[in-house]
Every structure is written in C-alpha cells, then in structure tokens.
Amino acid sequence: MKTYFDGKSHPLVEITVAGMEKTATFPALIDTGGGGYLSLPLSLALPLGLKLFFHATVALADGSTREELLFEAKVKLGRKWQGASVFINRGSVALLGTKLLENSKLLLDFPNQKIQIQSSWN
C-alpha cells in the first residue's frame, strides 16, 4: 500500500473505494481525530454510486453536532476489502478515519517522512 507525506506534512495513504457503479483509487488523509470509517468529498463519492443506508448525528471538531447521511462502500486498504460507512464532507480531500485502522498499528514518523500501517487483515 502506498503511503506518503504531502508537501504540508499531511500523512496520506492510497485507498481503493468501490460503490455500486464504479471503483476508484485515490489518496486519503489519515485522520487520527476522525472516529468514523471514511469521509469523501462529493466529487469523489458521486461517481462511485454509493448506496444510501442510514442517517446519523455526527459530532464535529468544534463540539457541535449535525445530522448526516451515511452511505456504504467497500474499501481496500492493503490487500483485503472491508465494508465501510461513508460520510460526505464539504471539503476536497478524502479522510480515512480510525475505524478503518482499528485492527492496525500505525506509525507516523514525521522527522523521516515515513508512514507504516501494519494490519492484521493486510
């Protein structure tokens, strides 16, 4: 799996996401503060044809909450596919939440610009 730091020292991992219509591979920012599975901008989510399956109240970083639609997808991180809940974000970057990493060991080595993800399901 491809991992790297961008020019602003943001940790990124390349993921593959499958919806009902399409499968796409793109970088996702590793969001250690994000407790969900995956958050995608509309521009990435729409072509995938994600299936709407729930709505949920989500807590935002500023402490406020709001109702959000929740979609389902399959995510490939490493060698195996995993089911994932997907929120649509209002930004331009995919955010990989900690739920997709909960069976993994994550090492972010900022001085050496290296990222290691060791997973029991890789």
Secondary structure, DSSP 8 states (H G I E B T S, - for coil): --EEE-TT--EEEEEEEE-SS-EEEEEEEE-TT--SSEEEEHHHHHHHT-EEEEEEEEE-TTS-EEEEEEEEEEEESSSSEEEEEEEEESSSSEEE-GGGGTTEEEEEETTTTEEEEEETT-
